Amino acid sequence: MSAKLTTTQKVTFLPDINKPGQEQTSPWSRMQKKGKETETAQPAKSQTPTVSKDEIALFRNSVRQNACVEMLRGGFHRSFSELFSLLQRWKEIRLAAGPGSAIWQHKSLEEQPAKLHTLRHYLTKAETALRAGAWSAVYDQQVFLAQYFREPEDRWLSCHFYQTSLNSARRVKIDGGRKEAEALANMGQVYMEQGQLDSAREQYECFYQLTAGRAWRSEGGRSLHCQACEGLWRVYTQLAERPLQANDYRAAIDTLSKAFQMAKEGEGDQCVALQIKLTKCSHSINTCLSVCLSSLAGDHRIEGEAAYRVGLAYQCVGDQVTAKRFLNMYMEMSTALGDAGGLGKAYKAIAKSLESEGKLSETVQYLEKFAEVSQGNNQYHNLEEACMCLGVIFNSRGQYERGCTYFERGYEIARDLEEVPLLQRAQVFVGSARAYSMIRKYSRSVETASHSDLLLLTAWKESRQNVFTDTTGSAEGKI
């Protein structure tokens, strides 16, 4: 055979284990090697971060526990003690109220993380300022917390921080007592809301004494002394309700007179402040005047209300002359302010004083003014009352036709108002006035018993229509 045979070569599928100097490799080792090469070629991946015990505690522990731990670690032991006592106090208040009460249905502070964090943050800020002796900063943090907790279920917290802010304000010595005055005003308002009028009076009287002769102004530009006068006016006005309910009118007059003096003093102080404001105003004169007039309107309204209450108190003791003096003050102020409701009240009260003095002509004039003002301002309850009062006066003086006219008008208004008690009252008065208006003519017809009178009586019994209009009643008993 001439063809050259090729030598078959031996092919090995596995590496020679006996060959020296050759590294033993396997598919797994090659894969590992390839993986290491890939890792060196690519950037290293980030490892799973480790979680500290403190971070785990944030999830495992309650918000209350975390807040307390954070304060203690920061060395705020005073803040921790105050927060802990507040939480305990809430539990005591809730238990005292018992199941079914309003507070029992509300969430506790421990279930409201935002409020807890706010308490922790500002309590620690206040303690930091306290360590530095900055009582003014302590006061500011406490007032912020008092204003933050204004929800009805948190009013006890607001009261607590207003009280602590008063204690801090008394330690401030560099402002002449202004912060103490502001804190007293806040506490006076708190006691007013709680109905503790005697305590509110004490706070406002101290506020009044601190602001007397001072030029302190609020952020809105209002005099703090004017605010003190207004606060005392409100307190004295409410304190006067006790003797009024006990029919001790002299004591009520004394208290209401104090309220009137406070309202008058507050108005005077505001007038001085507005004069200063006008001289320093950089805006147009119309802008300044509009601001000043709006401020004066509020003070005039307070003084007018005080004068009105004093006038009513003097009415109760029968001093109609003094009562009319105060009521005329109120009428003039209401006219200047364009207060239709106040003007109607003044007309009604003056008419009552005039009626007590027997001056019925003037009484009718003021009641007619009362009706006119009420109708012009769509005050239908007042209009109904004015019509009924006029009807009673005319009816009592024997002018039954005029009285019936006013009673019918009052009946129509009560019907439109759809108020059953007013409607029933008006029906009684209308029926009574109509009966009185026909009784004289009916009696004369029965007494004379003429043919025409008998026919008239018979026709009336059949139709029951008012055919006995009294033409002589208007001449009798003229006012």
Secondary structure, DSSP 8 states (H G I E B T S, - for coil): --S---------SS--TT-TT-----HHHHHHHHHHHHHHHS----------HHHHHHHHS-HHHHHHHHHHHTT-HHHHHHHHHHHHHHHHHHHHH-TTSHHHHS--GGG-HHHHHHHHHHHHHHHHHHHTT-HHHHHHHHHHHHHH--SGGGHHHHHHHHHHHHHHHTT--SSTTHHHHHHHHHHHHHHHHHT-HHHHHHHHHHHHHHHTT---B-TTS-BHHHHHHHHHHHHHHHHTHHHHHTT-HHHHHHHHHHHHHHHHHHHHHHHHHHHHHHHH--S-HHHHHHHHHHHHHHHHHHHHHHHHHHHHHHHHTT-HHHHHHHHHHHHHHHHHHT-HHHHHHHHHHHHHHHHHTT-HHHHHHHHHHHHHHHHHTT-HHHHHHHHHHHHHHHHHTT-HHHHHHHHHHHHHHHHHHT-HHHHHHHHHHHHHHHHHHHHHHHHHHHHH--HHHHHHHHHHHHH-------SSTTTTT--
